[in-house]
Amino acid sequence: MAQAEYVVSAIRALLTDVSAKPSTNPIRVAYPRFLADLTGNPPRPIPVCADAADLQDRADHLEGVIAALSAYLTAILDDTAQNVPGGLDLRQIDALRSDLESELRGTLQQAIDGTARRAA
C-alpha cells in the first residue's frame, strides 16, 4: 500500500510541477511574493467624510502596493532582459515607475494637507 501512495504522489508532483526543494527561479519566487504582499496589505475602507489620518492610511497602502509592484516588475523585466539578445532598454519604464510613485505621493499629500487644514 505504501508503494501505491508513493506512485500517486509522484504522479501528482509531475502533473502539478511540485518539487521537493524550493525554486530558485526568480519569477517563481517573485510572483507569490507579489501576491503575498498584496494580500497582506489590504486597503481599509475610507469613510465618506475622510480625515487626514484616513487619507494617510490610503497613501501608506498605495505606497506598499507600488513597492510590491515595483519589485515584481523588476524581477520580470530582469528575467526577460536576460533572454533578449542585447537586453532591454528599461530607462523609460524606470522613469514611468518613478513618475507614478511621485504623482501618487504628491496627489495624496495635497489631499492630506488640505484635509488637515480644513479640520484645524
QUIGI-V811295 format. One record per residue. N is the residue number from 1. RES is the residue in one letter. SS is DSSP state (@ for helix, = for strand, . for the rest). PHI is phi in degrees with one decimal (999 if undefined). BURIAL is + if it has 24 or more other C-alpha atoms within 12 Angstrom, else -. Layout:
n=N res=RES ss=SS phi=PHI burial=BURIAL
n=N res=RES ss=SS phi=PHI burial=BURIAL
This chain:
n=1 res=M ss=. phi=999 burial=-
n=2 res=A ss=@ phi=-60.2 burial=-
n=3 res=Q ss=@ phi=-66.2 burial=-
n=4 res=A ss=@ phi=-63.1 burial=-
n=5 res=E ss=@ phi=-63.1 burial=-
n=6 res=Y ss=@ phi=-63.5 burial=-
n=7 res=V ss=@ phi=-64.1 burial=-
n=8 res=V ss=@ phi=-61.0 burial=-
n=9 res=S ss=@ phi=-63.8 burial=-
n=10 res=A ss=@ phi=-65.0 burial=-
n=11 res=I ss=@ phi=-66.0 burial=-
n=12 res=R ss=@ phi=-59.9 burial=-
n=13 res=A ss=@ phi=-64.0 burial=-
n=14 res=L ss=@ phi=-66.2 burial=-
n=15 res=L ss=@ phi=-69.8 burial=-
n=16 res=T ss=@ phi=-100.0 burial=-
n=17 res=D ss=. phi=59.9 burial=-
n=18 res=V ss=. phi=-84.8 burial=-
n=19 res=S ss=. phi=-121.8 burial=-
n=20 res=A ss=. phi=-71.6 burial=-
n=21 res=K ss=. phi=-102.1 burial=-
n=22 res=P ss=. phi=-65.3 burial=-
n=23 res=S ss=. phi=-72.3 burial=-
n=24 res=T ss=. phi=-107.1 burial=-
n=25 res=N ss=. phi=-65.1 burial=-
n=26 res=P ss=@ phi=-59.8 burial=-
n=27 res=I ss=@ phi=-72.2 burial=-
n=28 res=R ss=@ phi=-69.3 burial=-
n=29 res=V ss=@ phi=-88.8 burial=-
n=30 res=A ss=@ phi=-68.2 burial=+
n=31 res=Y ss=@ phi=-64.7 burial=-
n=32 res=P ss=@ phi=-64.9 burial=-
n=33 res=R ss=@ phi=-65.6 burial=-
n=34 res=F ss=@ phi=-60.3 burial=+
n=35 res=L ss=@ phi=-62.8 burial=-
n=36 res=A ss=@ phi=-64.3 burial=-
n=37 res=D ss=@ phi=-61.6 burial=+
n=38 res=L ss=@ phi=-69.1 burial=-
n=39 res=T ss=@ phi=-71.7 burial=-
n=40 res=G ss=. phi=-82.4 burial=-
n=41 res=N ss=. phi=-134.5 burial=-
n=42 res=P ss=. phi=-72.2 burial=-
n=43 res=P ss=. phi=-75.0 burial=-
n=44 res=R ss=. phi=-84.9 burial=-
n=45 res=P ss=. phi=-62.7 burial=-
n=46 res=I ss=. phi=-100.4 burial=-
n=47 res=P ss=. phi=-68.3 burial=-
n=48 res=V ss=. phi=-57.1 burial=-
n=49 res=C ss=. phi=-102.5 burial=-
n=50 res=A ss=. phi=-69.0 burial=-
n=51 res=D ss=. phi=-106.1 burial=-
n=52 res=A ss=@ phi=-60.2 burial=+
n=53 res=A ss=@ phi=-66.1 burial=-
n=54 res=D ss=@ phi=-62.8 burial=+
n=55 res=L ss=@ phi=-68.9 burial=+
n=56 res=Q ss=@ phi=-65.2 burial=+
n=57 res=D ss=@ phi=-61.0 burial=+
n=58 res=R ss=@ phi=-66.4 burial=+
n=59 res=A ss=@ phi=-62.8 burial=+
n=60 res=D ss=@ phi=-63.3 burial=+
n=61 res=H ss=@ phi=-60.8 burial=+
n=62 res=L ss=@ phi=-64.6 burial=+
n=63 res=E ss=@ phi=-63.0 burial=+
n=64 res=G ss=@ phi=-66.0 burial=+
n=65 res=V ss=@ phi=-63.4 burial=+
n=66 res=I ss=@ phi=-63.7 burial=+
n=67 res=A ss=@ phi=-63.5 burial=-
n=68 res=A ss=@ phi=-65.2 burial=+
n=69 res=L ss=@ phi=-63.5 burial=+
n=70 res=S ss=@ phi=-61.3 burial=+
n=71 res=A ss=@ phi=-64.1 burial=+
n=72 res=Y ss=@ phi=-66.6 burial=+
n=73 res=L ss=@ phi=-59.2 burial=+
n=74 res=T ss=@ phi=-60.5 burial=+
n=75 res=A ss=@ phi=-62.9 burial=-
n=76 res=I ss=@ phi=-64.3 burial=+
n=77 res=L ss=@ phi=-69.6 burial=+
n=78 res=D ss=@ phi=-62.4 burial=-
n=79 res=D ss=@ phi=-64.0 burial=-
n=80 res=T ss=@ phi=-64.6 burial=-
n=81 res=A ss=@ phi=-60.9 burial=-
n=82 res=Q ss=@ phi=-68.5 burial=-
n=83 res=N ss=. phi=-108.3 burial=-
n=84 res=V ss=. phi=-111.6 burial=-
n=85 res=P ss=. phi=-55.5 burial=-
n=86 res=G ss=. phi=87.0 burial=-
n=87 res=G ss=. phi=75.4 burial=-
n=88 res=L ss=. phi=-124.6 burial=-
n=89 res=D ss=. phi=-90.2 burial=-
n=90 res=L ss=. phi=-97.5 burial=-
n=91 res=R ss=@ phi=-60.5 burial=-
n=92 res=Q ss=@ phi=-67.5 burial=-
n=93 res=I ss=@ phi=-65.5 burial=-
n=94 res=D ss=@ phi=-62.6 burial=-
n=95 res=A ss=@ phi=-66.8 burial=-
n=96 res=L ss=@ phi=-63.9 burial=-
n=97 res=R ss=@ phi=-63.4 burial=-
n=98 res=S ss=@ phi=-65.0 burial=-
n=99 res=D ss=@ phi=-62.2 burial=-
n=100 res=L ss=@ phi=-60.6 burial=-
n=101 res=E ss=@ phi=-59.1 burial=+
n=102 res=S ss=@ phi=-64.8 burial=-
n=103 res=E ss=@ phi=-64.8 burial=-
n=104 res=L ss=@ phi=-61.1 burial=+
n=105 res=R ss=@ phi=-61.3 burial=+
n=106 res=G ss=@ phi=-65.1 burial=-
n=107 res=T ss=@ phi=-62.7 burial=-
n=108 res=L ss=@ phi=-69.3 burial=+
n=109 res=Q ss=@ phi=-65.7 burial=+
n=110 res=Q ss=@ phi=-61.9 burial=-
n=111 res=A ss=@ phi=-66.0 burial=-
n=112 res=I ss=@ phi=-63.1 burial=+
n=113 res=D ss=@ phi=-62.9 burial=-
n=114 res=G ss=@ phi=-63.3 burial=-
n=115 res=T ss=@ phi=-66.2 burial=-
n=116 res=A ss=@ phi=-65.9 burial=-
n=117 res=R ss=@ phi=-64.0 burial=-
n=118 res=R ss=@ phi=-65.9 burial=-
n=119 res=A ss=@ phi=-77.4 burial=-
n=120 res=A ss=. phi=-80.8 burial=-
